[in-house]
Amino acid sequence: MIRNYFTTALRNLKKNPVFTAINVVGLSLGMAAFILIFQYVSFEKSVNKFHTNLPNLYRVLYEVSFQGKTNTWTSLPPALAPLAKDKFEEVIDYCRVLDGAGNGIVISESGKKSEKSFRENKVVYADGSFFKLFTFKILEGKSESLFQPNTVSISKSISEKYFGKNNALGKTLVFNNEFGSGLYTVTSIFENAPANSDLDYNFILSLQTLANPANLNGSDWARLDNFDAQFIETYLLTGENANYLALESKLNEAIKKANSDQQEIARLQPMANIHLPESLSDYYTTSGNLSFLYILEGIAIMILVIAWFNYVNLSTASALKRAKEVGIRKVIGATRKQLAVQFLGESLLLNSIGLLVALAIVNLVQGTYNQLVHQELSLSIFKQNWLWLGGFLTILIGAFATGSYSAFALSSFNPSQTLKGVFSKSAKGILMRKTLVVFQFSISVLLIASTIILYRQLDYMQNKDLGVSLNQLMTMMEPEVGRDSTFKQRSRAFLNDLSQQSFIQDYSMSGSVPGTFYNYNTSGYTGKNPSPGDEEINYSITFIDDHYLNLFGISISAGKNFTAEMCSKRFSANDKVMINESAASLLGFASPLEAVGEKVSNAAEVKKFGGDLVEYEIVGVIKDYHHLSLRKSIDPILFFPAYNAHYFTVNLNTLDIKNNIERLEELYKKNFPGNPFEFFFVDERYNQQYESEQQYGTVFSLASGLAIFIACLGLFGLATFTVEQRKKEIGIRKVLGANVSQITNLFSFDFLRLVFIAILIATPVSWYAMEKWLQDFAYHTDIQWWIFGIAGGMAVLIALVTVSSQAVKAALNNPVDSLRSE
């Protein structure tokens, strides 16, 4: 019986090649898109899930509310973790991770000819418990050795990079970073962090090294007994039955006793939620984007649904052709159940063929897709969590549901009516097909309009006047090796060398450049007549020299620029500051002009963090400019004068740029021997901030194109069946004098009317959804009505071409051929 069903199904599919081809192409494309998108979704949901201690791991956050807005951040004082372990039995262990400060120049086998030097950006200081809390396999050595100062654990790839096939254990590496130059012994090697890990480090330096003040290189803020400075990430490992919310409450009580001035509230965030939040309403700091995953899941399902709707539409539209088959089968004894099984089998067979073709498509485009999402994905990603089961069930249920409708609709025909030839079209079937077409094109129009708006926002961000000039600016990374007593003198010598190069129009030495983060953020600064709470306002701190504003084309609203004399002073001897307009407003000044000559006090900062009390004179107010992306509002910034060598930026003549860069490298290595020459172009680095939006745009473009293509496949099939059913009517109309355009308009109007209804439905939905999305940007483009006109026009044009191609073909046929049987 099953073999007979299978044979009959294959025979029927061969008899209807147009029906089969349209469905196989549509289903395979829809399933391929579904599989590819769910690969990425599955990967994102697998991040950090491999840690054995995951159910009992928590990251400690600080939460603060200001002006009705609640924010959280991961930087905490280092003394908090030991306090938690000492006071609460629920805390089994802790691990503190200091990220960023360890980055710099790493040198192997110092002093030998085989010396290797690289700038490394995945360097952290961590407690010796790191490998106890987090599941990273130790390949060689002992993880506990990190409890000893001046030790380092390195990844397998780093071991090969610096030591080749030689045994790296016991070898030494010299780290030149914020804490000066330090010698560390390799005591263990760990497996490279998997791609689905937020903790992705190549070097793990012993945090215990910083317990010795001699190793801080004057950076007293990094003392491990500090309960004020917030610079370290903290993770807690609790017992299996610990109530983390109760522990959170007790932790806050202990913090208040230890530091009565504490304004922040400690929160415990489950390790499982540090990449993706529990829900969209979760405001805790995370590294992933849950809303984007929901959008991707929705797009994947919509594209697949469009393909399934094609099958339902074409199956019911072709019902007339199979009516007599159903009648004969019923007359000779076939039950409705047997017929339903037969037609359901055809549906499952088509879906199975579509799935096999989809897997072939996925295999074909996998490399290109991986480049798009910047991940090495494959079908094996589904092994990492349950999501493969959900995806498989979605495809299976959808195939069964769409096949079931067609099966029961076809098996319900009355044999006495169908065999007499008086079978008529079902009004319900026609209404359902029209509804499905409207739904398909609603999705298509929604995606097209959303894509246009997304690209307009991306263009807006990339071309808006930022208040700063980024063109033809090249930035060289800071030297880390050799930061001795001669370093400042060599930095000035390098600047002098730059000034003598004809291809350099201007230059600057600064602690930050637009598109990179500030030197640091801090609170504790107040203006004249401060109000309660002003000391909690967070300011961004940046060190600049006297060339910075001119180089970047940043305007001064009031006052004057720093002088070379101001920049030459040590920070502790400086009493000058420049502020931007946003900072001036928060500091209580009514206008930029009013702020010039006034004082900014760091009294609250000194009270909280220690240091010298200074009242800084405001020498100038800088016009607000976008230092970071347009996603966020302009930060209040305090600019301090300094020849800070974090970045050397030059305005470079682009003629003969290769030789110009080579000349810069010569000058750089002459003044900073032992440092690798690394650079970037400022405009490119700035636009990297919009990489996610560029990815969104590509995904939406592909999705909308695929959706409307699959919808048009179904429209093409429906038009083909409609023309075939009405070919005698077309013949009669031609005999009575109708021309080709009249017949084409007759058929096109019915379908275009459905597309216009789809446009009316999709427009408000898309408008609302994209308006909500744009609210995530502090600065965004407006949604214009013509966007939906273009989206609708594209849908109408594509549908018109699709339907007209069949209508014109039918209208050009000889009417004698269609009327001969009458």
C-alpha positions in Angstrom: 0.0 0.0 0.0 2.7 2.5 1.0 4.7 1.6 -2.2 1.6 2.3 -4.2 1.1 5.7 -2.5 4.7 6.5 -3.2 4.5 5.5 -6.9 1.3 7.4 -7.4 2.7 10.5 -5.8 5.8 10.4 -8.0 3.7 9.9 -11.1 1.5 12.8 -10.3 4.5 15.1 -9.6 5.9 14.2 -13.0 2.6 14.9 -14.7 2.6 18.5 -13.3 6.1 19.7 -13.9 5.2 23.4 -13.4 3.5 22.7 -10.0 6.4 20.5 -8.9 9.1 22.9 -10.0 7.5 25.9 -8.4 7.0 24.1 -5.1 10.4 22.5 -5.0 12.2 25.8 -5.7 10.1 27.7 -3.2 10.3 25.1 -0.5 14.0 24.6 -0.9 14.8 28.3 -0.9 12.6 28.9 2.1 14.0 25.9 4.1 17.6 26.9 3.2 17.0 30.5 4.5 15.4 29.0 7.6 18.4 26.6 8.2 21.0 29.3 7.6 19.3 31.9 9.9 18.7 29.3 12.6 22.4 28.3 12.4 23.2 31.8 13.6 20.4 31.9 16.2 21.6 28.5 17.5 25.2 29.8 17.7 24.1 32.9 19.6 22.0 30.9 22.1 24.9 28.5 22.7 27.3 31.2 23.8 28.8 30.5 27.3 26.6 27.4 27.7 29.6 25.0 27.8 30.8 26.0 31.3 30.3 23.1 33.7 29.6 25.5 36.6 27.1 27.5 34.5 24.1 27.1 36.9 26.1 28.4 39.8 28.1 31.2 38.1 27.2 34.8 38.5 28.7 38.1 37.3 28.4 41.0 39.8 27.2 44.2 38.3 26.8 47.7 39.6 23.5 49.5 39.0 22.8 53.2 39.3 19.7 55.3 38.5 20.0 58.9 37.3 17.3 61.2 36.0 14.8 58.3 35.7 17.2 56.0 33.8 18.7 52.8 35.2 22.1 51.6 33.9 24.4 48.8 34.8 28.1 48.2 34.3 30.6 45.5 34.9 33.5 47.5 36.4 33.7 46.9 40.2 36.2 47.5 43.0 38.6 44.6 43.4 38.0 44.4 47.2 34.4 43.3 46.7 35.0 39.7 45.8 37.1 38.8 48.8 34.5 40.5 51.0 31.7 38.3 49.5 33.7 35.1 50.0 34.7 35.9 53.6 31.2 36.9 54.8 28.9 34.5 52.9 29.0 30.8 53.0 27.0 30.6 49.8 30.0 31.9 47.9 32.4 29.0 47.2 34.9 31.0 45.2 35.4 34.0 43.1 37.4 35.2 40.1 38.3 38.7 39.2 39.3 39.6 35.7 41.0 42.9 34.7 40.6 43.4 31.0 42.2 46.1 28.9 45.1 47.1 31.2 47.2 44.1 30.2 47.1 44.8 26.5 50.3 46.0 24.9 53.5 44.7 23.4 54.6 41.1 24.2 58.1 40.0 23.6 59.4 36.4 23.7 63.0 35.3 24.6 64.1 38.9 25.2 67.6 39.7 24.2 68.1 36.8 21.8 68.1 36.9 18.0 64.9 34.8 17.9 63.1 37.5 19.8 59.5 38.0 18.6 57.4 41.1 19.3 53.7 41.6 18.8 50.9 43.9 19.9 48.4 41.8 21.8 44.8 42.8 22.6 43.5 39.7 24.4 45.5 40.0 27.6 43.8 39.9 31.0 44.9 39.7 34.7 42.9 37.1 36.6 42.8 35.2 39.9 44.3 31.8 40.1 40.7 30.4 40.4 40.0 31.2 36.7 40.2 27.7 35.5 38.2 26.4 38.4 35.2 28.6 37.7 35.4 28.5 33.9 35.6 25.5 31.7 38.7 25.9 29.5 40.8 22.7 29.1 44.4 22.8 30.3 46.6 21.1 27.8 49.9 21.4 29.7 51.0 22.6 33.1 48.9 23.4 36.1 46.2 26.0 36.3 46.7 26.6 40.0 50.1 28.2 39.2 48.3 31.5 38.5 48.1 32.0 42.2 51.8 32.8 42.0 52.8 36.3 40.9 54.5 36.9 37.5 53.0 33.8 35.9 51.0 33.5 32.8 48.8 30.9 31.1 48.7 31.1 27.3 46.4 29.7 24.7 47.5 26.9 22.3 47.6 29.3 19.3 49.8 31.8 21.2 52.2 29.0 22.3 52.6 28.1 18.6 52.9 31.8 17.6 55.8 32.6 20.0 57.5 29.2 20.6 56.6 27.1 17.6 56.7 23.4 18.3 59.0 23.9 21.3 57.7 23.3 24.8 56.5 26.7 26.1 56.4 25.7 29.8 59.0 27.5 31.8 59.7 30.0 29.0 59.4 33.8 29.7 57.4 36.6 28.0 58.0 40.3 28.5 54.7 42.3 28.8 54.8 46.0 28.1 51.5 47.6 29.1 50.0 50.1 31.4 52.0 48.7 34.4 55.3 49.1 32.6 57.5 46.2 31.6 57.1 42.9 33.4 58.6 39.4 33.0 56.2 36.5 33.3 56.9 32.7 33.2 54.6 30.5 31.2 53.2 27.9 33.7 50.3 26.4 31.7 48.8 26.2 28.2 45.0 26.0 27.6 42.9 25.1 24.6 41.8 28.0 22.5 38.6 29.5 23.6 35.7 28.3 21.5 33.9 30.8 19.2 30.8 30.7 21.4 32.6 32.1 24.4 32.4 35.7 25.7 35.6 35.1 27.6 38.0 35.0 24.7 41.6 35.5 26.0 45.0 34.6 24.7 47.0 35.5 27.8 45.9 35.2 31.4 48.3 37.0 33.7 48.4 36.3 37.4 46.3 39.0 39.1 48.4 38.4 42.2 51.2 40.2 40.5 49.4 43.5 41.1 49.3 42.8 44.8 52.9 44.1 44.9 52.8 47.9 44.7 56.2 47.8 42.9 54.5 46.1 39.9 51.9 48.9 39.5 54.2 51.4 37.8 52.6 54.2 39.7 49.0 53.1 38.8 47.8 53.1 42.4 44.2 52.9 41.2 44.8 49.2 40.5 45.5 48.3 44.1 43.7 45.0 44.9 42.6 46.2 48.3 40.8 49.2 46.7 37.1 49.5 47.6 36.6 52.8 45.6 38.1 52.5 42.2 35.9 50.5 39.8 37.9 48.7 37.2 37.6 44.9 37.5 35.0 42.3 36.5 33.9 40.0 39.3 32.5 36.5 39.0 31.1 34.4 41.9 30.7 30.7 42.2 27.9 29.7 44.6 26.7 26.5 46.1 24.1 24.4 44.2 21.2 25.4 46.5 22.1 29.0 47.0 19.4 31.7 46.6 21.2 34.3 44.5 18.6 37.0 45.1 19.0 36.6 48.8 22.8 36.6 48.5 22.5 39.8 46.4 20.5 41.5 49.2 23.1 40.5 51.9 26.0 41.6 49.6 24.5 45.1 49.4 24.2 45.3 53.2 27.9 44.3 53.5 28.9 46.9 50.9 27.1 49.7 52.8 28.9 48.7 56.0 32.3 48.7 54.2 31.7 51.9 52.3 28.9 54.1 53.6 29.2 56.5 50.6 28.4 53.8 48.2 25.7 54.9 45.8 25.6 52.0 43.4 23.6 48.8 44.0 25.2 45.4 43.4 23.3 43.0 41.2 24.0 39.3 40.5 23.6 38.3 36.9 23.5 34.6 36.0 26.4 33.7 33.7 23.8 32.2 31.4 22.5 35.7 30.8 25.6 37.7 30.2 25.5 37.2 26.4 21.7 37.3 25.8 19.3 38.7 28.5 16.4 36.7 29.8 13.9 39.0 28.0 13.7 42.3 26.1 12.8 44.1 29.4 16.1 42.9 31.0 18.3 46.1 31.2 21.4 44.4 32.6 24.6 44.7 30.6 24.9 42.0 27.9 27.2 41.4 24.9 24.5 40.1 22.5 21.4 41.5 20.9 18.2 39.5 21.8 15.9 41.8 19.7 17.9 41.1 16.6 17.7 37.4 17.2 13.9 37.6 17.5 13.8 39.6 14.2 15.9 36.9 12.5 13.7 34.1 13.8 10.6 36.0 12.6 12.1 36.5 9.1 13.1 32.8 8.9 9.6 31.6 9.8 7.9 34.2 7.5 10.0 33.1 4.5 9.2 29.5 5.2 5.5 30.2 5.6 5.5 32.0 2.3 6.9 28.9 0.6 4.3 26.7 2.4 1.5 29.0 1.4 2.6 28.6 -2.2 2.0 24.9 -1.9 -1.5 25.4 -0.4 -2.4 27.9 -3.1 -1.2 25.8 -6.0 -2.7 22.6 -4.5 -6.2 24.1 -4.1 -6.0 25.9 -7.4 -5.2 22.7 -9.2 -8.1 20.9 -7.5 -10.2 21.0 -10.7 -7.6 19.0 -12.6 -7.7 16.3 -9.9 -11.4 16.3 -9.2 -12.2 13.4 -11.6 -9.3 11.4 -10.2 -10.8 11.8 -6.7 -14.3 10.8 -8.1 -13.0 7.7 -9.8 -11.0 6.6 -6.7 -14.1 7.0 -4.5 -16.3 5.1 -6.9 -14.0 2.1 -6.9 -13.9 2.0 -3.1 -11.2 4.5 -1.9 -12.1 6.0 1.5 -11.6 9.6 2.3 -8.9 8.6 4.8 -7.0 6.7 2.1 -7.2 9.7 -0.3 -6.1 12.1 2.4 -3.1 9.8 3.1 -2.3 9.8 -0.6 -2.3 13.6 -0.9 -0.5 14.0 2.4 2.1 11.7 1.1 2.6 13.9 -1.9 3.0 16.9 0.4 5.6 15.2 2.6 7.4 13.9 -0.5 7.6 17.4 -2.0 8.8 18.8 1.4 11.4 16.0 1.7 12.7 16.8 -1.8 12.7 20.5 -0.9 14.7 19.8 2.3 17.3 17.8 0.5 17.8 20.5 -2.1 17.8 23.1 0.8 20.7 21.2 2.5 22.6 21.2 -0.8 22.0 25.0 -1.1 23.2 25.5 2.5 26.4 23.6 1.7 26.9 25.6 -1.4 26.6 29.1 0.2 27.9 28.3 3.7 31.3 30.0 3.1 29.7 33.2 1.8 27.2 33.2 4.6 29.9 32.7 7.2 31.7 35.8 5.9 28.5 37.8 6.2 27.9 36.9 9.9 31.6 36.8 10.8 31.4 33.3 12.3 32.5 29.8 11.2 29.1 28.1 11.2 28.0 24.7 9.9 25.2 22.3 10.4 27.1 20.9 13.3 26.2 24.0 15.4 22.8 22.4 16.0 24.5 19.7 18.1 25.3 22.3 20.8 21.8 22.9 22.0 18.2 21.8 21.6 17.4 24.4 18.9 18.0 21.8 16.1 15.0 19.9 17.5 12.8 23.0 17.4 13.8 23.8 13.8 13.2 20.2 12.7 9.8 20.1 14.3 8.9 23.5 12.8 9.6 22.2 9.3 7.9 18.8 10.0 4.7 20.4 11.5 4.5 23.1 8.8 4.8 20.5 6.0 2.2 18.3 7.7 -0.2 21.2 8.3 0.0 22.6 4.8 -0.2 19.1 3.3 -3.2 18.2 5.6 -5.2 21.2 4.3 -4.7 20.2 0.7 -5.2 16.5 1.4 -8.6 17.0 3.2 -9.8 19.6 0.8 -9.1 17.3 -2.2 -10.4 14.2 -0.5 -13.7 15.9 0.3 -14.9 16.2 -3.4 -18.4 14.7 -4.1 -17.8 11.8 -6.7 -21.3 12.1 -8.3 -20.7 15.8 -9.0 -17.1 15.6 -10.2 -17.8 12.6 -12.6 -20.8 14.5 -14.2 -18.4 17.4 -14.9 -20.5 19.9 -12.9 -17.9 20.5 -10.2 -17.7 24.2 -9.5 -15.0 26.3 -7.8 -15.3 26.6 -4.1 -15.9 30.2 -2.9 -14.1 29.3 0.3 -11.1 28.0 -1.6 -10.9 31.2 -3.7 -11.1 33.4 -0.6 -8.4 31.4 1.1 -6.1 31.7 -1.9 -6.6 35.4 -2.0 -6.0 35.7 1.7 -2.7 33.8 1.4 -1.5 35.9 -1.5 -2.3 39.1 0.5 -0.3 37.6 3.4 2.6 36.7 1.3 2.9 40.2 -0.3 2.3 41.9 3.0 5.4 40.2 4.3 7.3 41.1 1.2 6.3 44.8 1.3 7.1 44.9 5.0 10.6 43.6 4.5 11.3 45.9 1.5 10.2 49.0 3.4 12.1 48.0 6.5 15.3 47.4 4.4 15.0 50.9 2.8 14.5 52.5 6.2 17.5 50.6 7.6 19.8 51.6 4.8 18.6 55.2 5.2 19.6 55.1 8.8 23.0 53.6 8.0 23.5 56.3 5.3 22.4 59.0 7.8 24.9 57.8 10.4 27.8 57.6 7.9 27.1 61.0 6.3 25.7 63.2 9.0 27.8 66.1 10.0 29.7 64.8 13.1 31.2 68.1 14.0 34.6 66.5 13.4 36.7 65.8 10.2 38.0 62.3 9.7 39.2 62.2 6.1 42.9 61.5 5.3 43.7 60.9 9.0 46.0 58.0 9.9 46.6 57.0 13.5 49.6 55.1 14.7 49.2 53.0 17.8 51.0 53.9 21.0 54.5 52.5 21.7 54.7 50.3 24.8 58.3 49.1 24.8 60.9 51.4 26.3 58.6 53.7 28.3 61.5 54.9 30.5 62.7 58.3 31.6 63.5 59.2 27.9 60.2 58.3 26.5 58.6 61.7 26.7 61.7 63.2 25.1 61.5 60.6 22.3 57.8 61.3 21.8 58.5 65.0 21.3 61.3 64.1 18.9 58.9 62.0 16.9 56.5 64.8 16.7 59.3 67.1 15.5 60.2 64.5 12.8 56.5 64.5 11.7 56.4 68.3 11.4 59.3 68.2 8.9 57.6 65.8 6.5 56.2 67.6 3.5 53.4 65.0 3.1 52.0 65.7 6.6 49.8 68.7 6.9 49.2 68.4 10.7 49.7 66.0 13.6 48.6 65.3 17.1 49.4 63.1 20.1 46.3 62.2 22.1 44.8 59.7 24.5 41.8 59.0 22.3 40.6 59.7 18.8 37.0 59.8 17.4 35.7 56.2 17.0 37.7 54.9 19.9 36.8 55.0 23.6 37.8 57.8 25.9 40.8 57.5 28.3 38.3 56.6 31.0 35.0 57.6 32.6 34.5 58.9 36.1 32.2 60.8 38.3 33.1 63.3 41.1 33.4 66.5 39.1 31.2 69.5 39.9 30.8 73.1 38.8 29.9 76.2 40.7 26.9 75.9 43.1 26.5 72.1 42.7 23.2 70.5 43.4 22.7 67.3 45.3 23.5 64.4 43.1 25.8 66.3 40.7 28.8 64.4 42.1 27.3 61.2 40.6 27.2 62.5 37.0 29.5 60.5 34.8 32.0 62.4 32.6 34.2 61.0 29.9 37.9 62.0 30.3 40.2 62.5 27.3 43.8 63.8 27.1 44.6 66.0 24.1 47.4 68.2 22.9 47.4 71.7 21.4 47.1 70.3 17.8 44.1 68.0 18.4 41.3 70.4 17.7 42.8 71.8 14.5 43.7 68.3 13.2 40.2 67.0 13.7 38.4 70.1 12.6 36.6 70.6 16.0 35.3 74.0 16.7 35.6 76.0 19.9 32.3 77.7 21.1 34.0 80.0 23.6 37.4 80.5 25.1 40.7 79.3 23.6 42.7 76.1 22.9 45.3 74.6 25.1 48.9 75.8 24.6 52.0 73.8 24.2 53.1 74.9 27.7 49.9 73.5 29.3 50.4 70.2 27.5 54.0 69.9 28.7 53.0 69.8 32.4 52.6 66.7 34.4 49.0 65.8 35.0 49.4 66.3 38.8 50.7 69.9 38.1 47.9 70.8 35.7 45.0 73.1 36.6 43.5 73.7 33.2 40.6 71.9 31.5 38.4 72.2 28.4 34.8 70.9 28.3 32.3 70.3 25.6 28.9 72.0 25.5 27.1 69.0 27.0 29.5 69.0 30.0 29.0 72.8 30.4 25.3 72.3 30.7 25.6 69.5 33.3 28.1 71.6 35.3 25.5 74.3 35.7 26.6 76.9 33.1 23.9 78.7 31.2 26.1 79.2 28.1 29.6 78.3 26.9 30.7 81.9 27.3 29.7 81.9 31.0 31.7 78.8 31.6 35.1 80.2 30.4 37.2 81.2 33.4 35.1 79.4 35.9 36.3 76.4 38.0 35.6 72.7 37.9 36.3 70.9 41.2 37.3 67.3 41.7 36.5 67.3 45.4 33.8 64.6 45.2 36.2 62.4 43.2 39.0 62.9 45.8 36.6 62.0 48.6 35.6 58.8 46.8 38.8 57.7 45.2 41.6 59.7 46.9 44.2 61.9 45.2 45.0 65.6 45.1 42.2 68.2 45.4 42.3 70.5 42.3 40.1 73.2 41.0 40.5 73.3 37.2 40.1 76.5 35.3 37.9 76.2 32.2 40.0 77.7 29.4 37.6 76.8 26.6 34.3 75.2 25.7 34.4 72.8 22.7 31.4 72.6 20.4 29.6 69.2 20.8 30.8 66.6 18.3 30.1 62.9 17.9 33.2 61.2 19.4 31.4 57.8 19.3 28.6 56.5 17.1 25.2 58.1 16.6 23.5 55.3 18.5 24.0 57.3 21.7 23.7 60.9 22.8 26.9 63.0 22.9 28.7 62.4 26.2 29.8 65.2 28.5 33.5 65.3 28.1 36.4 66.8 30.1 39.5 67.4 28.0 42.8 67.7 29.9 46.0 69.0 28.3 48.8 66.4 27.9 51.3 65.0 25.5 49.7 61.6 25.9 51.3 59.1 23.6 48.4 56.6 23.3 47.7 57.7 19.6 49.8 59.6 17.1 47.5 60.9 14.4 48.6 62.6 11.1 46.8 64.4 8.3 48.4 62.4 5.5 48.7 63.4 1.8 47.3 60.4 0.0 49.5 60.9 -3.1 52.2 58.2 -3.1 50.6 56.9 0.1 52.6 53.6 0.2 56.0 55.4 0.3 54.6 57.9 2.8 53.6 55.2 5.2 57.0 53.5 4.8 58.6 56.8 5.7 56.4 57.0 8.8 57.4 53.5 9.8 61.1 54.4 9.6 60.6 57.5 11.8 58.5 55.5 14.3 61.0 52.7 14.7 63.9 55.2 14.9 62.3 56.8 18.0 60.5 53.8 19.5 62.8 50.7 18.8 61.3 47.4 19.7 57.7 48.5 19.0 55.7 47.1 16.1 54.4 49.8 13.7 50.6 49.5 13.6 48.2 52.0 12.3 44.6 52.5 11.1 42.6 55.2 9.2 40.3 57.1 11.4 37.3 57.2 9.1 37.4 53.4 8.6 37.7 52.8 12.3 34.8 55.1 13.0 32.5 53.4 10.5 33.3 50.0 12.1 30.9 51.1 14.8 28.1 50.6 12.3 29.2 47.0 11.4 26.1 45.5 13.0 23.8 47.9 11.1 25.6 46.9 7.8 25.0 43.3 8.6 21.3 44.0 9.4 21.0 45.7 6.0 22.5 42.8 4.1 20.3 40.3 6.0 17.1 42.4 5.3 18.0 42.9 1.7 18.5 39.1 1.1 15.4 38.3 3.1 13.1 40.7 1.3 14.5 39.7 -2.1 14.0 36.0 -1.2 10.5 36.6 0.2 9.2 38.4 -2.8 10.9 35.9 -5.2 9.1 33.0 -3.5 5.8 34.9 -3.4 6.1 35.6 -7.1 6.8 32.0 -7.8 3.4 31.2 -6.2 1.8 34.1 -8.1 3.3 32.7 -11.3 1.8 29.3 -10.6 -1.6 30.8 -9.7 -1.6 32.8 -12.9 -0.7 29.8 -14.9 -3.5 27.7 -13.5 -6.0 30.6 -13.8 -5.1 31.1 -17.5 -5.4 27.4 -18.1 -8.8 27.2 -16.5 -10.1 30.3 -18.4 -8.5 29.5 -21.8 -11.9 29.0 -23.4 -13.1 32.3 -22.0 -10.0 34.0 -23.5 -10.8 32.4 -26.9 -14.4 33.6 -26.9 -13.3 37.1 -25.9 -10.8 37.2 -28.7 -13.4 36.0 -31.2 -15.7 38.8 -30.0 -12.9 41.4 -30.6 -10.9 41.7 -27.4 -7.3 42.7 -27.9 -4.2 41.5 -26.1 -4.0 44.5 -23.7 -7.6 44.1 -22.7 -7.2 40.5 -21.9 -4.0 41.1 -20.0 -5.6 43.9 -18.0 -8.5 41.6 -17.1 -6.3 39.0 -15.6 -3.7 41.3 -14.0 -6.3 43.4 -12.2 -7.5 40.6 -10.1 -4.0 39.9 -8.8 -2.9 43.5 -8.5 -5.9 44.2 -6.3 -4.6 41.7 -3.8 -1.1 43.3 -3.9 -2.6 46.7 -3.2 -4.5 45.3 -0.2 -1.2 43.8 1.0 0.5 47.2 0.7 -2.3 48.8 2.9 -1.8 46.1 5.5 2.1 46.1 5.5 2.5 49.9 5.6 1.3 50.7 9.1 2.9 47.5 10.5 6.3 48.4 9.0 6.0 52.0 10.0 5.3 51.1 13.6 8.1 48.4 13.8 10.8 50.6 12.3 9.8 53.6 14.4 10.4 51.5 17.5 13.7 50.3 16.0 14.9 53.9 15.3 14.2 54.8 18.9 17.3 52.8 19.9 19.4 55.6 18.2 19.9 58.9 19.8 20.1 60.4 16.3 18.1 58.9 13.5 16.5 59.7 10.1 12.8 60.3 9.7 10.4 57.8 8.2 9.0 59.4 5.0 5.8 58.3 3.2 7.5 57.8 -0.1 9.5 54.9 1.3 6.3 52.8 1.4 5.4 54.1 -2.0 8.7 52.7 -3.3 8.2 49.4 -1.5 4.7 49.1 -2.7 5.6 50.1 -6.2 8.3 47.4 -6.3 5.9 44.8 -5.2 3.3 45.9 -7.8 5.8 46.0 -10.6 7.2 42.6 -9.8 3.7 41.1 -9.5 2.6 42.8 -12.7 5.5 41.4 -14.6 4.9 37.9 -13.2 1.1 37.8 -14.0 1.3 39.7 -17.3 3.9 37.2 -18.7 1.3 34.5 -18.4 -1.7 36.6 -19.4 0.1 37.9 -22.6 1.1 34.4 -23.5 -2.5 33.2 -23.2 -3.9 36.3 -25.1 -1.5 35.6 -28.0 -2.6 32.0 -28.5 -4.9 31.2 -31.4 -8.5 31.1 -30.1 -9.3 28.2 -32.5 -7.0 25.9 -30.4 -8.9 26.7 -27.1 -12.4 26.5 -28.7 -11.8 23.4 -30.8 -13.2 21.0 -28.2 -16.5 22.8 -27.9 
